[in-house]
Amino acid sequence: MEENQRRRTVTSSVKSGIGFGSALAMVISYVSWHSVGWAILHGIFGWLYVIYYVIKY
């Protein structure tokens, strides 16, 4: 039972992290470019765009 609980916690954390990365990428993109289209595209890339933004700017 303990192993199942641990697995659910890890799965939940990973899903939250991926969602947060996409949301963060979309916000950064919209603030920078003022374009919903770019925000959606960058939201798809998620953490990759966030890392790129941190390195570039």
Secondary structure as a PSIPRED ss2 file (coil, helix, strand):
# PSIPRED VFORMAT (PSIPRED V4.0)

   1 M C   1.000  0.000  0.000
   2 E H   0.000  1.000  0.000
   3 E H   0.000  1.000  0.000
   4 N H   0.000  1.000  0.000
   5 Q H   0.000  1.000  0.000
   6 R H   0.000  1.000  0.000
   7 R H   0.000  1.000  0.000
   8 R H   0.000  1.000  0.000
   9 T H   0.000  1.000  0.000
  10 V H   0.000  1.000  0.000
  11 T H   0.000  1.000  0.000
  12 S H   0.000  1.000  0.000
  13 S H   0.000  1.000  0.000
  14 V H   0.000  1.000  0.000
  15 K H   0.000  1.000  0.000
  16 S H   0.000  1.000  0.000
  17 G H   0.000  1.000  0.000
  18 I H   0.000  1.000  0.000
  19 G H   0.000  1.000  0.000
  20 F H   0.000  1.000  0.000
  21 G H   0.000  1.000  0.000
  22 S H   0.000  1.000  0.000
  23 A H   0.000  1.000  0.000
  24 L H   0.000  1.000  0.000
  25 A H   0.000  1.000  0.000
  26 M H   0.000  1.000  0.000
  27 V H   0.000  1.000  0.000
  28 I H   0.000  1.000  0.000
  29 S H   0.000  1.000  0.000
  30 Y H   0.000  1.000  0.000
  31 V H   0.000  1.000  0.000
  32 S H   0.000  1.000  0.000
  33 W H   0.000  1.000  0.000
  34 H C   1.000  0.000  0.000
  35 S C   1.000  0.000  0.000
  36 V H   0.000  1.000  0.000
  37 G H   0.000  1.000  0.000
  38 W H   0.000  1.000  0.000
  39 A H   0.000  1.000  0.000
  40 I H   0.000  1.000  0.000
  41 L H   0.000  1.000  0.000
  42 H H   0.000  1.000  0.000
  43 G H   0.000  1.000  0.000
  44 I H   0.000  1.000  0.000
  45 F H   0.000  1.000  0.000
  46 G C   1.000  0.000  0.000
  47 W H   0.000  1.000  0.000
  48 L H   0.000  1.000  0.000
  49 Y H   0.000  1.000  0.000
  50 V H   0.000  1.000  0.000
  51 I H   0.000  1.000  0.000
  52 Y H   0.000  1.000  0.000
  53 Y H   0.000  1.000  0.000
  54 V H   0.000  1.000  0.000
  55 I H   0.000  1.000  0.000
  56 K H   0.000  1.000  0.000
  57 Y C   1.000  0.000  0.000
